[in-house]
Amino acid sequence: MDEDTAFLSKLVQTDSANDYEAAIAKLIQEKLATAGIESKLIDYAPGRTNLVAEIGSGDDILVFEGHEDTVALGNPQEWTYPALGAEIHDGEMYGRGSADMKSGLAAMVLAMMRLKKSGFTGHLRLMATVGEEYGAMGAAQLLKAGYADDISGLVVGEPTSLKVLFGHAGSLNYKIISHGKSAHSSEPQRGVNAVEKLVDFIVAERHAFDDVPADPVIGPLAHSVTVLKAGDQVNTIPDLAVAAGNIRPTPSFKNDAVIERLENLVKKLNATGSGQLEFSLTHSFLPVISKKDGRLVTAAQAAIQETLGRPAELTIIHAATDASVYTKSKNPFETIIYGPGSMSIAHQIDEHVNVADFQHAVGTYEAIAKTYFE
């Protein structure tokens, strides 16, 4: 196994599912140090550590960004190969996080090291974060600390099957809490069934966004109620029921408009019948769009043509990334998402990444940085 692949293997073998990212940050710090690159560890919580490293100088700053955490491993018995084994079969490395997104993160680290050794003088920053899979709290911490205030261009290493994504939808998570009054089920008239009010919301939600026009780039706004919790005992009228939903805002119908629509729906339902609904916002991540003919997309396309011998497909996704958080900075900058692995296998049993694609990504990230600063 070559040295680059061995580094990726070590990251995949290190469990960082929904927590415990400090070990990943430490491995990256040690790897960067072998190339003479200093890095800063920024603790979010015990066992959870972000990393920031920089080479070069100047006001024009390109950022490589990726997250250290993964989703849960899932049932170990269902994996064809061990979930933390990083075993390679037919050119594919299997393991949780191999695609999402330790291969992208490892490739960025290795590209930074190559750039350092080559005498590259552009200002490149690497940011590795905790908690992207639920809450993006690492990115939020770095945003608050000012690390997005001077960015010129951002490359997020999520799995894109080596396509260049110039944008993605936002992501908004919310809860609807239905308050009722408990009673014995033999006398339901003495209570207020919280389930009934919640069902009214769920039915109304199906068509609550029917009039929202499709965004010319992102497409239609996607929305779903995905979680339901209600009742404790079958012979008791429930006084509490909770639903959770996810919506993918677009540049044409952004997060504030989505929130206003949900709040108005709750008010309308509360004005009729018994019981009360309460809206609670859990997460709000913004949509991200860059110009297809902008400096960063153009540099990426030129770099991919150089390293792979072909142009990359330009497209978008509905999934959100850490970029949604950095976009909240008052400093405008371009963003692309590019990395090895497929989003279609992320979060699934037998997650894997093509080793050759990972190796290509190392060279492509290096070429993107050089081309961007030409």
Secondary structure as GFF3:
##gff-version 3
##sequence-region A 1 374
A	DSSP	alpha_helix	3	13	.	.	.	ID=ss1
A	DSSP	alpha_helix	22	33	.	.	.	ID=ss2
A	DSSP	beta_strand	39	45	.	.	.	ID=ss3
A	DSSP	beta_strand	48	55	.	.	.	ID=ss4
A	DSSP	beta_strand	61	67	.	.	.	ID=ss5
A	DSSP	three_ten_helix	76	78	.	.	.	ID=ss6
A	DSSP	beta_strand	88	89	.	.	.	ID=ss7
A	DSSP	beta_strand	92	94	.	.	.	ID=ss8
A	DSSP	pi_helix	98	102	.	.	.	ID=ss9
A	DSSP	alpha_helix	103	118	.	.	.	ID=ss10
A	DSSP	beta_strand	123	129	.	.	.	ID=ss11
A	DSSP	alpha_helix	137	144	.	.	.	ID=ss12
A	DSSP	beta_strand	153	156	.	.	.	ID=ss13
A	DSSP	beta_strand	164	168	.	.	.	ID=ss14
A	DSSP	beta_strand	171	179	.	.	.	ID=ss15
A	DSSP	beta_strand	183	184	.	.	.	ID=ss16
A	DSSP	three_ten_helix	188	190	.	.	.	ID=ss17
A	DSSP	alpha_helix	194	205	.	.	.	ID=ss18
A	DSSP	beta_strand	222	230	.	.	.	ID=ss19
A	DSSP	beta_strand	236	237	.	.	.	ID=ss20
A	DSSP	beta_strand	240	248	.	.	.	ID=ss21
A	DSSP	alpha_helix	255	270	.	.	.	ID=ss22
A	DSSP	beta_strand	276	285	.	.	.	ID=ss23
A	DSSP	beta_strand	288	289	.	.	.	ID=ss24
A	DSSP	alpha_helix	295	308	.	.	.	ID=ss25
A	DSSP	beta_strand	314	317	.	.	.	ID=ss26
A	DSSP	alpha_helix	323	326	.	.	.	ID=ss27
A	DSSP	beta_strand	334	337	.	.	.	ID=ss28
A	DSSP	beta_strand	352	354	.	.	.	ID=ss29
A	DSSP	alpha_helix	355	372	.	.	.	ID=ss30
###
